[in-house]
Amino acid sequence: MTQLEQLADAFDRGEALTVATALTRYGIYALSQRCGDLFRAGYPVESRTIETPTGKHVSEYFKGGIAYG
């Protein structure tokens, strides 16, 4: 399974991923680049900035059209 297939499957399951979670769960380091690849291929990937428990601001990627609270 390719990295793009892994990401699409994760997003289809409702997962929202940061670079750290993508690396830990799937071994994907260049998450923003792979999400860009998915987007250019027509997949509805979106991102937002979240604050981690340690106060860092990071991007979180998810399938578009899904509301995350």
C-alpha positions in Angstrom: 0.0 0.0 0.0 1.4 3.4 -1.0 1.6 6.3 1.4 -1.2 8.1 -0.5 -3.4 5.0 -0.1 -2.6 4.8 3.6 -3.5 8.5 4.1 -6.7 8.3 2.1 -7.7 5.2 4.1 -7.0 6.9 7.4 -8.9 10.0 6.4 -11.8 7.9 5.2 -11.9 6.4 8.7 -12.2 9.9 10.1 -8.7 10.2 11.4 -7.1 13.7 11.7 -3.3 13.6 11.5 -0.4 15.8 12.4 3.1 15.2 11.2 3.9 13.5 14.6 0.9 11.1 14.4 1.4 10.3 10.7 5.0 9.5 11.4 4.2 7.3 14.4 1.2 5.5 12.9 2.2 5.2 9.3 5.9 6.1 8.9 5.0 9.1 6.8 7.3 12.1 7.5 6.4 14.5 4.7 2.7 14.7 5.5 2.1 18.2 4.0 3.6 17.1 0.7 1.5 13.8 0.6 -1.6 15.8 1.5 -0.8 18.1 -1.4 -0.5 15.1 -3.7 -3.9 13.9 -2.5 -5.5 17.3 -3.0 -4.1 17.7 -6.5 -5.5 14.2 -7.3 -8.9 15.4 -6.3 -9.2 14.1 -2.7 -10.9 16.6 -0.4 -8.1 17.0 2.2 -8.1 20.1 4.4 -6.0 21.4 7.2 -6.3 23.6 10.3 -3.9 24.8 13.0 -4.3 23.2 16.4 -2.6 23.8 19.7 -0.9 20.8 21.3 -1.0 20.1 25.1 2.5 21.6 25.3 1.4 24.9 23.6 2.9 24.3 20.2 0.8 25.2 17.1 0.8 22.5 14.4 -1.1 21.7 11.3 -3.7 18.9 11.4 -4.9 17.3 8.2 -8.3 15.7 7.7 -10.9 14.7 5.1 -12.9 17.7 4.0 -16.5 17.9 4.8 -16.1 16.3 8.3 -16.6 18.5 11.3 -14.1 18.2 14.1 -14.8 19.8 17.4 
